[in-house]
Amino acid sequence: MVHSDYKEMIPARALSALDAAEARALDQHLSGCAECRMELQEWEATAAAMALSANPLEPSPEVRERILTEVRKDVSPQVIPFRSTTRNIWSSFGSLGAMAAVVTMAALIVGLIIMWRQNQAAQANLAELQRQLETTRKEVERQNEFFQLVNSPGTRMVELAGNNRAVGATAKLAYDTSGRAMLIANRLPSVPQGKEYQLWFIVEGRPPMPGKSFAPDNSGSAMMKDLVPEMARGKAVFALTLEPAGGVNAPTGDMYLATGL
């Protein structure tokens, strides 16, 4: 297995849902991977917090009475002769203890059923939490990569502002001397099905040069990597238009953001 396979096993390990072979394989990997050990600790803390936050439920009086009625049917009446010996006294207590154990076991079964139902809901919540955590982790990684590019020697950064079609929308484009570029956009209007935003590099006296296309998420945010053409690394206008998904070679749609607005 590769590193990503072990990372996918970590949430299941935090829930004790791995079989013995998977657990042994993951343990061997954890012994040499500090990153996965830290991630397992985070998942175990999350699972523990969710378990502690669950409110325990008691069986209803009707359920408890039904259990006791069934137990009484199964336990035949016994006449316990009174004897003065210590052994018979303890034997009587043992019979009563057996009855109590049966009742307790039945109540535990009912409680386990209730807990199982709660766990189903908890697992759904945990899956959603995992999805949100993974989304946040990827966003942090992209932000860190962008900041590293911005802080590299010779890197330039320009800002794109939205026009009346994208009021409040903004974007930042950073690129280094080799043309390696990253764009971060926020508050972009949602795009119709089959459409994406496309980046353009506009140099005076030349047709607009196409960049990559992308679609924002539900919050209007997006991050994209691209390569700025050499002739556009000096003085150029950068713009975003709405185009067919996958991009086009020449702009056909309306402009939404650009530098210099």
N, C-alpha and C positions, 0 to 999 in steps of 0.2 A: 504494500500500500504506500501511497505517496502522502506528503504532509497534509494536503487538503482532505484526504480520506479520514485521517485521525481527527482533524478539527471537526468534521461532521459527526464524529462519534461522541464528542465531548458533552453536548446537551443530554444525550441518552445516558451517559455515565453519571451525570449529576442527578438523574432520576432513577438510578440503579436499574436501568432497562437494558443493559448489555448482557449477552450471554457470556459464559465463562471464557470461551475462546477469544471473543472480542475484547473482553476486559483484560485478559493477559496481554494481548497484542498492544492495547492502548497503554497499559502499565509500562511495557518495555519502551514504548515511544516517549512517554512522559519522563522517564528516567533521564533522558538526554535532551529534552526540549523544554526550555524555560518558558517560552511563549505559550505553549499548550498547557503547562502547569498553571500559569497565571490565569488563562482563560477558564480552565476547569474550576479554579477557586471562585471566579466570578459567577459561573453558572451554579455552583453549589450554594453560594450565598443567596443567589436569586431563588433557587428552589426552596431553601430553608425559610426565606422570608415569606414566600407564598404559602408554605405549609403552616407557618405560625399565624399568618393572617386569616386562615380559614376558620370560621366560627364552628365549633363542634356542635352536632345536632344530637339530641336525645330522642330515642324512640317515643312515639306518642303513647298515651295510656292505653289506647285501644290495641296497639301492636303488642305492648308489654303483656296485657291481659290475655291476648290470644296465645302468646308463647307459653305463659304459665299454664293455661288450660290444656294445651297439647302435652306439656310435660307431665301434668297430673294424670292424663290418660295413660301415659306410658309407664308410670311408676306404680307398681302394684302395692297395695297396703301391706305393711309388715307389722306384726305384733312383736314388740321388743320386750322380752321378759326381763323383769327387774331382778337383777342379781347384784349382790354386794361387792363382787370382785371388780377390781380396777379394769381388768381386761374387757368385760362386757360394757362398762360405761364408755370406754373409748370406742368400742365397736358401734355403740349407738351413735356416738358423735360422728363416726366414720360414715354411717348410712346417711345421716343428715347432710354431711359434707358432700357426699356423692350427688344427692339431689340438688344441693346448692350449686355444685359444679356444672350440672346439666343446664340449670336455669341460666347460670352465668355464660355458659358457652352459647346458648341460644341467643342471648342478648348481644353477645359479641358478634355473632353472625349477622344479626340485623344491623348492628353498628357498622360492620364492615361493608355491607351493601350500601349503606348511606354514604360512607366514606368513599366507596368506589365511584358513586355518582358525583360526589364532590371532586374527586380526582380527575374525572373526565372533563369537567369544566375547567379545573386548574390546568390540565394539559393543554387545552385550547388556548387559555390565557398565556401559558408559557410559550406556546408556538408563536403567538402574536408578538410576545415580548422578544422572542428570538429574532423574528423578522425585523422588528424595530431596531433592535440592537445591531443587527447586521447592517441595516441601512445607515445607521448613525456611524458605525465603524468605517464603512466605505466613504461616507462623506468626510469624516475626519482625515482619512488617508489622502483623499483628493485635495483637501484644504492644505494639508502639510506639504504635499507635492507642489502645489501652487506657490506657497510661501517660500519653499526652497528655490523655485525658479526665480521668483521675484528678487530674492536676496543674492542670486548669482551675479558675478561681475559682468557688466555690459548689458544686463537685462533692461529692456524698456517695457513700460506699461502704459496702455491707453485706456480711456474710459468711453464707453458707448452709452448714449442717452436715448430714451424712448421718445418718439414723436407723438402726435395726437392719436395714433393707433395703439400705442403702448405707453400710456401715461403712467409714470412711476416706475417703469421698467429700467433696469440698469445692467451693464455688463462691463467686465474688466478683461482686457486681453494683455497677457504678458508674453514676451518672446525674447530669446537671447540672440547672440550674434550669429548663431548657426541657423536661426529661423525656428527652432523648437518653440512651440507656443501652446498656451493653455488659456481657455476662455471660461470665465465664471459668470453666469447670468442669474438674475433674480427678478421675481415679479413679472415674468413674461406672460402675455395672454395665452390661454390654452389654444391648441392648434386643432383644426378640423381633421377628421380621419383622412389619412392619405397625404397629409401635409407635414412639413418640418421647416424649422428655421435653417437658413444657410448663410454661412459667413462669406463675405466678399472682400477682396483686396483691390482697392481702386487707386490707380496711379494716373496722374494727369497725362492725357495724350494716348492712353491705352485702354482697350476694353477691360471691364471688370474681370478680375481673375477669381475663379471659384475656389472656395474652401469647402470644408466638410459641412454636412447637415446634421441636425439633431432635433430631438423633441424634448421639451421640458417635462418635469414630473407634475404631480397634481398641485403642488404649491407654486409652480411657475419657475422653479429653479433648475439649473442645468450646468454641467461642466463638460468641456470637450477639449481634446488635444488635436492640434493641427500643426502644419508647417507653413510659415510665412514665406512666400516666394522672395528670392534675393532682391529683386527690384522693388519690393514693397517694404523692405526693412528700413528704408530711410523715411522719406516723407510720403505718406499714403493715407487714404481714408479707409476705415474699416466699417462695414455695415452688415446688418442682418436683414434678410428678406424672407418672405414666406413662399416656399417652393414645394413642388411635389416631393414626397418622401424619397430619400436617396440622393437628392440634389440634381442640379442641372448645370450645363456648361455656360449658360448666359442667363442673367436674371430675368424672370418673367413675372414675379409677384411684387406686391407692395413692400416698400421698405418700412421696417419697424424701429430699428435702432441704428445709430451711426455715430461716429466721432464728429465733433464739431457742431453738434446740434445745440 
